[in-house]
């Protein structure tokens, strides 16, 4: 031992020195921290992509019911007694390997159906063409980007232009940083008009003049710092990646160019509600904007001035009201809703949202369509109602989900992403007009597991929209 110690001690000392230097560099984030962190993140996401099972699309590992393959198409649309009363058609989100009987190469990006469930039009998903149309020149620093475009991004949100083109927002398939993967405009046949492989994410909102409000993010460095207390006091939110995501809203013109960006994170930090940021559920993604809507002419004024934006902040379980003329926050609203999505202005002082984690003892802890009065704070559960089959099914979407209001605001299309199921409901009563199940035949898809080859597979349903009214 006495002979080994003189050799061992320098080695141990060197290891401790290197370890200590690594801790010091990581703790104080001094050079070469950023290079090391970026390299580690790239390696991590590349490894995840290599080690992950084959990506076939947004399909559930197991279905709670077993629908025969030959019944997949006929089981999608279930009309209620009043399904045919309204006019118009429905646009349904798709994705990789969805609706292969209509779009056999990669599946359909979207399908349009009439009120009987019959197909009106199918738009193919063309990931190679879309990715090749990137107008950003690779100027956004994604890490761990897969080589196959079909594995890079998945369609999430749809909006329809007046000429029939689709505005599509994308997120990554899970093996890339950040999760934001851009936005595209495609024609009715799925060919890209333009694509932005930028940091856009979640559902976009199309304005009447053809511009779009698109949630996006910037990548910052270090930890997230929130001002709390007297001057000089700070609440540091430790972001373990060292690259917190700073949320905003891009205003895109119809040609895909950026008119300007609203820095929502900066607006909130400058507002009286800045300390609320310390309550985020994710220090690396403090806001997680998932939807933006515009208050219409019926809004009551004041903080709720017509033209102000309603911005859904999932990781704060809050809704911010922002004046786009000054980029200032005029109000922040909370309630019994938690981790909400798709906040829409309904009418007057009322908004409606998909409340992911809310719920009550009467119906159960199910995800719900919730109405909230922005002035009085009163809340009303629209759907599901007590005693309905939907309440008994315990519908729950942990993440995602979307709603779309009919032009007259009397009906809503509610998409439970986690359930792969959607409903059209009466906003006043919660009565169900129709049900839509995202069921698909994957029996001919290489890499599909035994369950997917023997029975219909259920895909996450990220949205249904009214069109043609």
HELIX and SHEET records of a PDB file:
HELIX    1   1 UNK A    2  UNK A   28  1                                  27    
HELIX    2   2 UNK A   33  UNK A   51  1                                  19    
HELIX    3   3 UNK A   69  UNK A   71  5                                   3    
HELIX    4   4 UNK A  127  UNK A  132  1                                   6    
HELIX    5   5 UNK A  149  UNK A  151  5                                   3    
HELIX    6   6 UNK A  264  UNK A  269  1                                   6    
HELIX    7   7 UNK A  274  UNK A  279  5                                   6    
HELIX    8   8 UNK A  314  UNK A  316  5                                   3    
HELIX    9   9 UNK A  389  UNK A  392  1                                   4    
HELIX   10  10 UNK A  417  UNK A  419  5                                   3    
HELIX   11  11 UNK A  450  UNK A  454  1                                   5    
SHEET    1   A 5 UNK A  77  UNK A  79  0                                        
SHEET    2   A 5 UNK A 432  UNK A 437 -1                                        
SHEET    3   A 5 UNK A 421  UNK A 426 -1                                        
SHEET    4   A 5 UNK A 411  UNK A 416 -1                                        
SHEET    5   A 5 UNK A 402  UNK A 405 -1                                        
SHEET    1   B 4 UNK A 119  UNK A 124  0                                        
SHEET    2   B 4 UNK A 108  UNK A 113 -1                                        
SHEET    3   B 4 UNK A  89  UNK A  93 -1                                        
SHEET    4   B 4 UNK A 464  UNK A 467 -1                                        
SHEET    1   C 4 UNK A 153  UNK A 160  0                                        
SHEET    2   C 4 UNK A 166  UNK A 172 -1                                        
SHEET    3   C 4 UNK A 180  UNK A 186 -1                                        
SHEET    4   C 4 UNK A 192  UNK A 196 -1                                        
SHEET    1   D 4 UNK A 205  UNK A 206  0                                        
SHEET    2   D 4 UNK A 212  UNK A 219 -1                                        
SHEET    3   D 4 UNK A 245  UNK A 252 -1                                        
SHEET    4   D 4 UNK A 258  UNK A 262 -1                                        
SHEET    1   E 2 UNK A 224  UNK A 227  0                                        
SHEET    2   E 2 UNK A 234  UNK A 237 -1                                        
SHEET    1   F 4 UNK A 289  UNK A 294  0                                        
SHEET    2   F 4 UNK A 309  UNK A 313 -1                                        
SHEET    3   F 4 UNK A 318  UNK A 323 -1                                        
SHEET    4   F 4 UNK A 328  UNK A 333 -1                                        
SHEET    1   G 4 UNK A 341  UNK A 347  0                                        
SHEET    2   G 4 UNK A 350  UNK A 355 -1                                        
SHEET    3   G 4 UNK A 368  UNK A 373 -1                                        
SHEET    4   G 4 UNK A 379  UNK A 383 -1                                        
SHEET    1   H 2 UNK A 439  UNK A 440  0                                        
SHEET    2   H 2 UNK A 457  UNK A 458 -1                                        
END                                                                             
